[in-house]
Amino acid sequence: MTAVCTDFILSNSTHYVAHVPSTVHPGVVKYGSYEYDDGSLYIGDWNERGQKHGMGHLVLPDGSQYDGTFQNGLFTGLGVLAFSDGARYEGEFMQGWFHGHGVFWRSDGMRFEGEFRGGRVWGHGLVTYADGSNGFPKNEGFFQDCRFVRKERCAEVVLRAQKVAHLSRAQADS
C-alpha cells in the first residue's frame, strides 16, 4: 500500500502526521497520529469528522493502552485494554464500554470470563481466583451489576468469552 504523507502543526503546537492510504476502509479517510494536550497519544484510522474510527492504538496519560477498533471516537468492536496497574480486558466493546463477551483479569490475578454490559460484569460467566480455584461453591452462573446472583452452568458462555478474547488479542497483535 502506498501512502501520501503530510506533516502539519495544529493549535497548541501539537504535531500531527496524516498518512492518506491509496485504499481506505469504509468510513476511514486518514491514517495518522495525534498527541492530545493531556499527553494521550492516538495512532490509527480517522473518519472525515476527525474522530478515531477503524483500527487504532491509544496510550492514555496514566500509561493504560487500548489496541482495537474505534467507531466515531469510541472503543467499539474487538479490543484489548491494558491498564497501568496490570489489570487487563480482552473482548468486545460498545460505545466505549466493556460490552458483550470477554475476559477481565484483575492485577491480583483474579479473572472473570463471560458477559459484560455497560462496563460491568453482567450476564453469565465464571470467576477464577489467582490460585486457580473458582471458590466454594463454584462462582459460575449469572452475575448482575458485578454481583453473583445465582449458580448456573455456563460453559458455552465461558468458551465464547475465551474465543472472543483470543480474537481480540490476535487483532491487537497484527
Residue pairs with C-beta under 8 A, 6 or more apart in sequence:
1 21
1 22
1 23
2 21
2 22
3 19
3 20
3 21
3 22
3 31
4 19
4 20
5 17
5 18
5 19
6 17
6 18
6 20
7 15
7 16
7 17
8 16
8 18
9 15
9 16
10 16
10 34
12 37
14 34
14 35
14 36
14 37
15 35
16 32
16 33
16 34
17 32
17 33
18 30
18 31
18 32
18 46
19 30
19 31
19 32
20 29
20 30
20 31
21 31
24 30
24 31
24 45
25 45
25 54
27 47
27 53
27 54
28 45
28 46
28 47
28 53
28 54
29 46
29 47
29 48
30 45
30 46
31 44
31 45
31 46
32 43
32 46
33 41
33 42
33 43
33 44
34 41
34 42
35 41
36 42
38 61
39 61
40 58
40 59
40 60
40 61
41 58
41 59
42 52
42 56
42 57
42 58
42 59
43 56
43 57
44 52
44 54
44 55
44 56
44 57
44 58
44 70
45 52
45 53
45 54
45 55
45 56
45 70
46 52
46 53
46 54
47 53
47 54
47 72
49 72
51 70
51 72
51 73
52 58
52 70
52 73
52 74
53 70
53 71
53 72
53 73
54 69
54 70
55 68
55 69
55 70
55 171
56 66
56 67
56 68
56 69
56 70
57 65
57 66
57 67
58 65
58 66
58 67
59 65
60 66
60 84
62 84
63 84
64 81
64 82
64 83
64 84
65 81
65 82
66 75
66 79
66 80
66 81
66 82
67 79
67 80
67 171
67 172
68 75
68 77
68 78
68 79
68 80
68 81
68 93
68 168
68 171
68 172
69 75
69 76
69 77
69 78
69 79
69 93
69 171
70 76
70 77
71 77
74 93
74 95
74 96
75 81
75 93
75 95
75 96
75 97
76 93
76 94
76 95
76 96
77 92
77 93
78 91
78 92
78 93
78 164
78 167
78 168
78 171
79 90
79 91
79 93
79 168
79 171
79 172
80 88
80 89
80 90
80 168
80 169
80 172
81 88
81 89
81 90
81 98
82 88
83 107
85 107
86 107
87 104
87 105
87 106
87 107
88 104
88 105
89 98
89 102
89 103
89 104
89 105
90 102
90 103
90 164
90 165
90 166
90 168
90 169
91 98
91 100
91 101
91 102
91 103
91 104
91 116
91 161
91 164
91 165
91 168
92 98
92 99
92 100
92 101
92 102
92 116
92 164
92 168
93 99
93 100
94 100
97 116
97 118
97 119
98 104
98 116
98 119
98 120
99 116
99 117
99 118
99 119
100 115
100 116
100 164
101 114
101 115
101 116
101 157
101 160
101 161
101 163
101 164
102 113
102 114
102 116
102 161
102 164
102 165
102 168
103 111
103 112
103 113
103 161
103 162
103 165
104 111
104 112
104 116
104 121
105 111
108 130
109 129
109 130
110 127
110 128
110 129
110 130
111 127
111 128
112 121
112 125
112 126
112 127
112 128
112 143
113 125
113 126
113 128
113 158
113 161
113 162
113 165
114 121
114 123
114 124
114 125
114 126
114 143
114 154
114 157
114 158
114 161
115 121
115 122
115 123
115 124
115 125
115 143
115 157
115 161
116 122
116 123
117 123
120 145
120 146
121 143
121 145
121 146
122 143
122 144
122 145
122 146
123 142
123 143
123 157
124 141
124 142
124 143
124 152
124 154
124 157
124 158
125 140
125 141
125 143
125 154
125 157
125 158
125 161
126 134
126 138
126 139
126 140
126 154
126 158
127 134
127 135
127 139
127 140
127 148
128 134
129 135
134 140
137 151
138 151
139 148
140 151
140 152
140 153
140 154
140 158
141 148
141 149
141 150
141 151
141 152
141 153
141 154
142 148
142 149
142 150
142 152
142 154
143 149
